[in-house]
Amino acid sequence: MVDHSKEAVTGLESSDKLQRNLHNRHIQLIAIGGAIGTGLFMGSGKTISLAGPSIIFVYMIIGFMLFFVMRAMGEILLSNLEYKSFSDFAADLLGPWAGYFTGWTYWFCWVVTGVADVVAISAYFQLWLPDFSVWMSALLCVAVFLSLNIATVKLFGEMEFWFAIIKIVAIVALIAVGIALAAMHFPSPAGGTAALSNIWQHGGMFPKGLSGFFAGFQIAVFAFVGIELVGTTAAEAHDPHKVLPRAINAIPIRVITFYVLALMAIMAVTPWDSIVPDRSPFVEMFLLTGLPAAASVVNFVVLTSAASSANSGIFSTSRMLYGLAEQGVAHRRFGLLSKRAVPTTGLLFSCFCLLAGVALIYLIPNVMMVFTLVTTVSAILFMFVWTIILCSYLAYRKKHPERHQASRFKMPLGILMCWVCMAFFLFVLILLTLQPDTRQALLATPLWFVMLAIGWTLRRRKTLRG
């Protein structure tokens, strides 16, 4: 049941609906920013050390699967513009429980991801300020993100636009520098020279066999979290019928450009077995080539990338809480909007929860250990959300065949690819049991669903009594 009492409380000048203030360039760049996250910049060192050059295939497979998830989401969102996000269509197509579980899980996903980003930013700060307290830099981050998001939706769009531009320029520059160094056979302090053959000459494309290849999936999946952000911006997109298809269809090109070519450039300059797993290979590549000034520039870029991801996450969580309040499954205060049409209560609550990242860094000073633990939990929860999107698509095809027929943005191989993608997510979950650090996170994650189930039961009882 939607709580309409907020309309009287929000104030005369405020809007009781989210405004469509995000234009095509904002949505396109938010989609790119979502697809290039901390997992690529921070986590690729660990994935390369686990899988070797076969990591290229890992990213391509995950990108391929998620393209179909996004097409399913796009078709449903465009079939009914009343849907503000996938929490809305899950509630409508699968039942109120699905909206509750999806909305709260997605909120938790981004809080956990935000914690990972705050951890990463704190690690990047150490290059410039090694004596500055790690947890203090984390605290500073949370304060900056809160002030950026609390102003207006348009300011958020502008910030993400420029954050994403920095990321794109950096990755294109990295690829160009990698090609140039390989062409010049640039000598590396690690020994040997830069060459394209470095990719396959150190044990072949699968130097660690199938087990190494499979081990690469965990952080690689995390690298793609945020790819569905384009779905949460749908309610604030200026022209969703034009903007959403364009953003979703560009996903395969982005995956090849930003992931595959960037990783190939890194492994061509630095053989995969010389890459340090607990540092960003983007920064390390420039340090190895003896260009410390460039390493500082790249450090700034990867820092802004993590900032962009955390910024998007805070935006997303506040909108998801707003949607849950609209559905009547979150406190009605989360449904209140400021005069600038910003869900301020949701923002403050999400930022407060991000402080858990500060506490984690304070308690566990090993940044990579915290990062792996947090990213695994995040990857598992995001796979749950992506599975709900696919289940919603199957329900949509069954309940609304006429909408599917009328759709101008049909999902290719719709029903078949839903089952293929869900089987793939199950396969990734099985892979998470192979490594001890990912296994711990996998065992801890069901606690979240137990808490949600208790919350849902109590809410149902309260509703039935009322």
N, C-alpha and C positions, 0 to 999 in steps of 0.2 A: 504493500500500500504506500503510495507517495504521500509524503508529508507536505501539505501546502501552507502550513502555518508560517514557514520561512518568508513567504511573500510579504507578510505584514511587518516582519522584523527587519528586513534587509535595508529599508530606508527608501525615501522617495526617489533619489537620484540613482540608486543602484539598480543593476539589472538582475532579474531572478533567473536568467538563462545565461549560459556561456555564449560569448560573442564570437562571430565568425571573422576574426581579425587576422588570421594567418593566411598569407597569399601563397601563390604557386612557388615562388623562390624559397619561402620559409619552409614549406612542406617538403620540397625536393631536398633541401639541405639538411632538414631534421632527419629525413629518411637515410641520407648518406651518413650523417653523424651517428645515427643509431646503428648503422651497419659497420661502422669503424669504431670499435670501442677499446677499452683498456685491455681486453683479452688479446687483441692483436699486438698492441704496443708493449704491454707488460708481460703477458703470458706466453708470447710466441717463443721466447728463449727456452722456457721449460718444455713446450710442445716439440720444438726442434730437437732438443736433447733426448726426448723420449722416443720420437718416431724417425728422426733423421729426415732426409728429403721426401719420404713418403707423406709427410705432413701436408704437402701440396695437394695430394689426392683427398686427404681428410677434409680440408677446407672446401674443396670442390663438391664433395659428396654432401656435406652439411648444407652448403649454399643451395645446391640443387633441390634438396628436400624442403628447405624453408621457403623457397620460391613458391612451391605449391601451397604451403600453409598460408602465405600472404595472399595468394590468388583466391583461396577459399574465403579468407577474411574480407578481402576487397569486394567479392561478389555479394556477400551477405550485407555488408555496410551500405553498399549502393542500392540494394534491393529495398531498403527502407531507411530514409534519412533521419527518422526519429531515433535510430540507434546511435547513441553517443560513443560507444566503445564496445569491445567484445564482451564485457560484463553484461551489458544491456541485452545483446542478442542471445547470449547464453541463457539468461533468465527467461527470455521470451520463448526460445526454441526448445530448451531442455528442462525448464522449470526453475522456480525461485532459488532452489538449493544451488543450482549451477551458477547463477549470478552471484550468489553469496560466496561460494567457494572460489570462483574465478576472480572476482573483484578483490577479495581480501588476500588471496594468494598473489595476485599481480602486484598489489600494494606491497606485500612482504618481499616479493622478488626484487622490487626496485629499492626497498630499504636495504636489503642484503647487498645488492649490486652497488648501491651508494656507499655502503661500508667498504666494499672492495675498492671502489674508486678513491675514497678518502685515504685508504691504506696505501694505494699506489701513488697518490699525489704526495703523501708524506715521504715516501721512498724517493721520489724524484727531487724533492726539496733538499735531500741529503747531499746531492752532488754539489750544490752551491753553498748550502749552510750545514756542514757536517756537525757543528756543535749545537745547532738549534734543536730543541726538544721535538721529537717526532709527534708526540700526542698534541703538542701546542699547535703545530702546523695543521694537524687534522681539525682541531677546534676552530682555527681561523677559517678553514675551507667552508665548514658548515655555516658560519656567520655570513660569509660572502654569498653563498648560494641562496640563503634565505632572503637577503636584501635584493638580489637580482630577480627572484621570482615574485616577490611581494608587490612589485611596482605594477606592471601591466602585462597582458598576454603578448602585446606587440613587442615590448622590450625583450621578453623571453625569446620571441621569434628572431629578433635582430641579433641577440647574443649568440643563439644557436647557429644562425646564418654565418656569422664571422668565425665562430669556433670551427665549424665544418670547413670553411674556406681554408683556414690555417692547416687543418688535417690533410685536406686534398693536396694543397701546394706541397706540403712536407713529404707526402708519400710519393707524389710524382717526382719531386726532387730526389728522393732517396733512390727511386728506380733509375732515374737518369744518371745519378752519381755511380750507382752500382754497375750500370752498363759501361760507363766511361772507364771506371777502374778496371773492369774485366777486359775491356778492349786494349787498355794500356799495359796489361799484366802487371798491375801495381804491386810492389813488394809489401807484404804484411809483416808487422812486428811479430806476429804469431808463427811466422815461418811460411815459406812458399810464396806464391803470387796469386793475385785475383784472376780467376778465369771461370768461364761458364762450366767447364768440365769439373770444377770443384763440387758441383751439385751431385754428380753421380760417381766420381772417382774414389770416394772415401767409403767403400763398402757397398756401392750400388744404390738404387733408389729405395731399397728396403733393408738397410744395414742391420736393423734390430729385429728383422723378421716380422711375422704377423702380430706377435705380442706387442712389439714396439709401435706398430702401425695402429693397433687398437687402443693402446695407452694414450695416443695423441688426441683422442676424441673429447676427453673431459674438458680441458681448458679451451679446446677449439670450439666446442659448443658454446662455452661462455663468451667467446669472442663475438658471437652473433646475437647475444641478448640485446634487445633494443631495436631489432630489425622490425618488430611489430609496432614500434612507436607511432608509425604513420597511421595506425588504426586509432590510437587515442587522440590524435590531433584532428580526426575527422569531424568532430563536433565544432571545431573552431577553424575549419578550412573554408576559404572564401567560395571556392567552386569545386566541391568534392568530386563531381562526375568527371571533371577534366583532370584534376590534380592527382587523385588517388591512383587511377590506372597508370598514369605516367610514372609515378614514384615506384609502384610495385613492379612494373615491367622492366625497370632499369636495374633491378637487384642482381641478375646474373652477370651483367657487365661490370657492376661494382665489385662483385666477389672476385672475378678474374683480375681486374685491375688492381684493387687495393690489397687483396690477400695473396693471391698466387704470384703476381709479378713482384710484389714487395719481398715476399719470402725467398723467391728465386734470387733477387738482387742481393739479399743478405748472405745467402749460402754460397753465392758465386764469389763474393768478396772474402767472406770468412767461412772456411770449411765447417760443416755442421758440428763436427766433433771438437771444434775449438770454441764453440759458443758457450758462454757462461749461463747456466740455466736460471739463476736467481737475479739476473739483471736484464734490462731491456736491450735486446739485440740491436735496436735502432740506434741507441746511444753508443753501444759498444762498437758497432761497425765503424763509426767515425773516430772513436778513440783508437781502434786498431790501425786505422789508416794514418794515424798521427796528425789528426785535425781536431785538437781539443776545443777550439773556438766553435767549430761546426757542431761538435758534440753538445756544447752548451745550448746552441740554437735548437738542436733536435730534442734536448731535454725539455726546453720550453714548450716545444710542439707536443711532446707526449704528455706533458703536464696539462696543457690546455685541452688535450683529447680526453684525459680522465675527468677534467673539470666539466667538459661538455657532456660527458656521459652522466655524471652525477647531477648536473643541472637539468638534463632531460628527465632523469629519474624522479627528481623532486617535483617537476612539472607534472609528470605522469601520475605519481602517487596522490597528489592533491586532487587531480581530476577524477581518479578512480574512487577516492573517498566521497567526492561530490556525487558521483553516480550511485554509489552504495546508499548514500543518504536519500537520494531521489527514489530508490527502490524500497526504502524503508528498512534496510538491513544494516544501517550504521546510524550513529547518533545524529539527530537532525541538525546539530550545530555544524556538521561537516557539509551540509547543504546550503549554508549561508554564504553569500557572495559579498565582497567589498564593493564600494562605489565604482571601482574600476573593473568589476566583473571577475575578480580573482577569488578563488576559494581559500581565504586566509587561514581559517582554522585548520584545514587539512594540511596546508603548508607548514604551519607551526608544529603540528603533531608529527609530521614526517621528518622534519629537521631535528626534532627532539629525539626521535628514534635513531637518527643517524649518529647521534652521540655514542651509540654502542660501538661504533668503529673506533672512536677515540679511546674508549675503555679497553677494547680488544688490543690495540697497539700498546697501551699502557701495561696490560697484563702479559701479553706475548710479544716481546720485542722483535722476534723473527718475522720480518715482513712477508717473506715468501710463504712461510707456513700458514700465516693468517690468510693470505691471499688465496692459497689453494683450497683451504677449508671453506672459506666464504664463497668462492666462485663455484665450488661443487654444489653447495646447497642451492645457490642461485640457478645453476644450470638445470638441476632436477626440477625445481619449481617452475622454471620457464617452460620446460618440456611438458609439464602438467597443463599449463596455460595453452600451449600450442595444440595439445591433444584435445582440450575442450573446444578450441576453435574448429578443429576437424570434426568432432562429434556434433557440434552445432551445425556444421555444413551438411552432414548426413541427415540431420533432423529437418533442416531447411529444404533439402531436396524432396523429402518425404511429405512435409506439411504444405509446402508452397511450390508445387511444380510449375504453376502459372508464372510465378515471379522468376523462376529459373529460365523459363522459355523467353520471357520478355527481357532478360538481362543482356546488356551490351558488353558485359565484362565477365563472361563465363569462365569458370575454372577449367583448364584443360584436363582431360581424363579424370573428371571430378571424383566420382565415387571410388574408382580403382586407386587413385593416388592418395586418397584419404587413408585407406587401409595400408598402403605401402609406407607412408610417412609414420603412421602409428607403430607399425612393426619396427621401423628404424629406431624410433624413440625407445622402444622396449629393448632393442639390441644395445643401445647406448647405456641404458640403466644396468644391463647385465655386465657391460664392460667396466662400469664404475666399481664393481666388486673385486676387480683384479688388483688394484693398487691399495696399499694400506691407508694412505691419507684420504683418498676419495671414498673408501669403504666406510670410514668413520662418519663422514658427512652424510653418506647414503643412509646409514643406520639412524642418524639423528633426525633426518628430515620428516619421517612419519609423525613425530611429535607435533609438528605444525598442523597436520591434518586431524590428529586426535583433538587438539585444542579447538580447531574450526568446527568439528563435529559436535563437540560439547556446546560451543557457542550457538550453533544452529538449533540444537535440540532445545536449549533454554529459551531461545527467541521464539521458536514454534509454540512452546508451552505458554509463553507470555501472551502471544497473539491469540491462541485458542481461548485462554482465560479472559482476555479483553473482549 
